[in-house]
Amino acid sequence: MFGLTTTRRLRTEQRKILGLQAQLGLARGFRQADEAARQRAEQDLADEIDAHLATIRRALAAEAAHTTAETGDGR
């Protein structure tokens, strides 16, 4: 009887351990997914900022070219 009870306890503990390992694996997977999503969001934001800066630079260059064409000397 003692052996059967011990075996049951061990199996129960093994199942608990397997469940905890599965939870840990899921938590790690979620953390990695969150990190990847954060990196994608950061990259998207950086790309958007770069696009806005490029638009501003083009507008400034076009304005400078227009001013140069009007005055002939860039003023």
PALUM-666318 format. One record per residue: y, x, z of N, C-alpha, C in turn; residue number from 1; chain. Coordinates in Angstrom, 2 decimals, decimal comma. Example, Ala and Ser with C-alpha at 12.3 -4.5 7.8 and 13.67 -1.06 7.14 Angstrom:
2
ATOM     n_y     n_x     n_z    ca_y    ca_x    ca_z     c_y     c_x     c_z   n chain
ATOM   -5,69   13,19    7,80   -4,50   12,30    7,80   -3,30   13,20    7,80   1     A
ATOM   -2,25   12,85    7,08   -1,06   13,67    7,14    0,03   12,90    7,87   2     A
END
This chain:
75
ATOM     n_y     n_x     n_z    ca_y    ca_x    ca_z     c_y     c_x     c_z   n chain
ATOM   -1,19    0,82    0,00    0,00    0,00    0,00    1,26    0,86    0,00   1     A
ATOM    1,22    1,95    0,79    2,39    2,83    0,87    2,71    3,41   -0,51   2     A
ATOM    1,69    3,82   -1,24    1,88    4,40   -2,56    2,47    3,40   -3,54   3     A
ATOM    2,05    2,18   -3,51    2,56    1,14   -4,40    4,03    0,87   -4,11   4     A
ATOM    4,38    0,77   -2,85    5,77    0,53   -2,47    6,64    1,71   -2,91   5     A
ATOM    6,16    2,91   -2,69    6,91    4,09   -3,09    7,07    4,12   -4,61   6     A
ATOM    6,03    3,77   -5,34    6,09    3,74   -6,79    7,11    2,71   -7,26   7     A
ATOM    7,09    1,55   -6,64    8,07    0,52   -7,00    9,49    0,99   -6,71   8     A
ATOM    9,67    1,60   -5,56   11,01    2,11   -5,22   11,47    3,16   -6,23   9     A
ATOM   10,55    4,05   -6,59   10,91    5,08   -7,57   11,27    4,46   -8,91  10     A
ATOM   10,48    3,50   -9,35   10,77    2,85  -10,63   12,12    2,12  -10,58  11     A
ATOM   12,37    1,46   -9,45   13,65    0,76   -9,30   14,80    1,75   -9,35  12     A
ATOM   14,64    2,87   -8,67   15,69    3,89   -8,68   15,85    4,50  -10,08  13     A
ATOM   14,73    4,68  -10,78   14,80    5,21  -12,14   15,56    4,25  -13,05  14     A
ATOM   15,30    2,95  -12,89   16,03    1,95  -13,69   17,51    1,97  -13,36  15     A
ATOM   17,83    2,12  -12,08   19,24    2,20  -11,69   19,90    3,42  -12,32  16     A
ATOM   19,17    4,54  -12,28   19,70    5,77  -12,87   19,92    5,60  -14,37  17     A
ATOM   18,95    5,00  -15,04   19,09    4,77  -16,48   20,29    3,87  -16,77  18     A
ATOM   20,46    2,84  -15,95   21,60    1,95  -16,12   22,91    2,68  -15,92  19     A
ATOM   22,97    3,52  -14,89   24,19    4,29  -14,62   24,46    5,29  -15,75  20     A
ATOM   23,40    5,91  -16,26   23,57    6,84  -17,38   24,10    6,11  -18,62  21     A
ATOM   23,60    4,91  -18,84   24,09    4,11  -19,98   25,56    3,76  -19,78  22     A
ATOM   25,93    3,38  -18,56   27,34    3,06  -18,29   28,22    4,28  -18,49  23     A
ATOM   27,73    5,42  -18,04   28,49    6,66  -18,21   28,65    6,99  -19,68  24     A
ATOM   27,59    6,81  -20,45   27,67    7,06  -21,88   28,67    6,15  -22,56  25     A
ATOM   28,67    4,88  -22,17   29,64    3,93  -22,73   31,06    4,33  -22,36  26     A
ATOM   31,25    4,70  -21,09   32,59    5,09  -20,64   33,07    6,32  -21,42  27     A
ATOM   32,19    7,27  -21,63   32,58    8,46  -22,41   32,90    8,09  -23,86  28     A
ATOM   32,10    7,19  -24,40   32,35    6,74  -25,77   33,69    6,04  -25,89  29     A
ATOM   34,00    5,17  -24,93   35,29    4,48  -24,94   36,44    5,48  -24,80  30     A
ATOM   36,27    6,47  -23,92   37,32    7,46  -23,73   37,57    8,25  -25,01  31     A
ATOM   36,49    8,62  -25,68   36,63    9,36  -26,93   37,27    8,49  -28,00  32     A
ATOM   36,89    7,22  -28,03   37,49    6,31  -29,00   38,97    6,12  -28,71  33     A
ATOM   39,32    6,01  -27,42   40,72    5,88  -27,03   41,51    7,11  -27,44  34     A
ATOM   40,93    8,27  -27,24   41,60    9,52  -27,60   41,81    9,60  -29,12  35     A
ATOM   40,79    9,22  -29,87   40,91    9,23  -31,33   41,98    8,23  -31,79  36     A
ATOM   42,01    7,07  -31,17   43,01    6,06  -31,52   44,41    6,57  -31,17  37     A
ATOM   44,55    7,24  -30,02   45,85    7,79  -29,63   46,30    8,85  -30,63  38     A
ATOM   45,39    9,70  -31,04   45,74   10,74  -32,01   46,14   10,14  -33,35  39     A
ATOM   45,43    9,09  -33,78   45,79    8,42  -35,03   47,17    7,78  -34,91  40     A
ATOM   47,45    7,16  -33,78   48,75    6,52  -33,58   49,86    7,57  -33,58  41     A
ATOM   49,62    8,70  -32,93   50,61    9,78  -32,92   50,85   10,29  -34,34  42     A
ATOM   49,78   10,47  -35,11   49,93   10,96  -36,48   50,66    9,94  -37,34  43     A
ATOM   50,33    8,66  -37,16   51,03    7,61  -37,92   52,52    7,61  -37,61  44     A
ATOM   52,85    7,77  -36,33   54,26    7,80  -35,93   54,95    9,03  -36,51  45     A
ATOM   54,29   10,17  -36,46   54,87   11,39  -37,02   55,09   11,23  -38,53  46     A
ATOM   54,13   10,62  -39,22   54,27   10,38  -40,66   55,44    9,45  -40,95  47     A
ATOM   55,59    8,42  -40,12   56,69    7,47  -40,32   58,04    8,14  -40,09  48     A
ATOM   58,12    8,97  -39,06   59,37    9,71  -38,79   59,68   10,64  -39,96  49     A
ATOM   58,67   11,36  -40,44   58,87   12,26  -41,58   59,36   11,50  -42,81  50     A
ATOM   58,81   10,31  -43,04   59,24    9,50  -44,18   60,69    9,08  -44,03  51     A
ATOM   61,08    8,68  -42,82   62,48    8,29  -42,60   63,42    9,49  -42,78  52     A
ATOM   63,01   10,64  -42,27   63,83   11,85  -42,44   63,97   12,20  -43,92  53     A
ATOM   62,90   12,08  -44,67   62,96   12,38  -46,10   63,91   11,41  -46,80  54     A
ATOM   63,88   10,14  -46,41   64,79    9,15  -47,01   66,24    9,51  -46,70  55     A
ATOM   66,49    9,89  -45,45   67,85   10,26  -45,06   68,30   11,50  -45,82  56     A
ATOM   67,43   12,49  -45,95   67,79   13,71  -46,68   68,08   13,42  -48,15  57     A
ATOM   67,28   12,54  -48,76   67,53   12,17  -50,16   68,87   11,46  -50,30  58     A
ATOM   69,17   10,57  -49,35   70,45    9,85  -49,40   71,61   10,81  -49,24  59     A
ATOM   71,48   11,77  -48,32   72,54   12,76  -48,12   72,72   13,65  -49,36  60     A
ATOM   71,59   14,04  -49,95   71,66   14,87  -51,15   72,31   14,10  -52,30  61     A
ATOM   71,94   12,81  -52,43   72,54   12,00  -53,49   74,03   11,81  -53,25  62     A
ATOM   74,41   11,61  -52,00   75,83   11,47  -51,68   76,59   12,76  -51,96  63     A
ATOM   75,99   13,89  -51,59   76,64   15,18  -51,84   76,77   15,42  -53,34  64     A
ATOM   75,75   15,06  -54,11   75,80   15,24  -55,56   76,87   14,33  -56,16  65     A
ATOM   77,00   13,13  -55,65   78,00   12,19  -56,15   79,42   12,70  -55,83  66     A
ATOM   79,57   13,22  -54,61   80,87   13,74  -54,20   81,23   14,96  -55,03  67     A
ATOM   80,27   15,81  -55,28   80,51   17,00  -56,11   80,89   16,58  -57,53  68     A
ATOM   80,23   15,59  -58,05   80,53   15,12  -59,41   81,94   14,52  -59,48  69     A
ATOM   82,38   13,84  -58,43   83,71   13,23  -58,43   84,82   14,26  -58,30  70     A
ATOM   84,66   15,21  -57,36   85,73   16,16  -57,10   85,58   17,46  -57,87  71     A
ATOM   84,37   17,73  -58,26   84,14   18,96  -59,01   84,01   20,17  -58,13  72     A
ATOM   84,30   20,04  -56,82   84,20   21,21  -55,96   83,43   20,94  -54,66  73     A
ATOM   82,85   19,76  -54,52   82,03   19,50  -53,36   82,76   18,91  -52,18  74     A
ATOM   84,06   18,62  -52,31   84,81   18,05  -51,17   84,84   16,57  -51,19  75     A
END
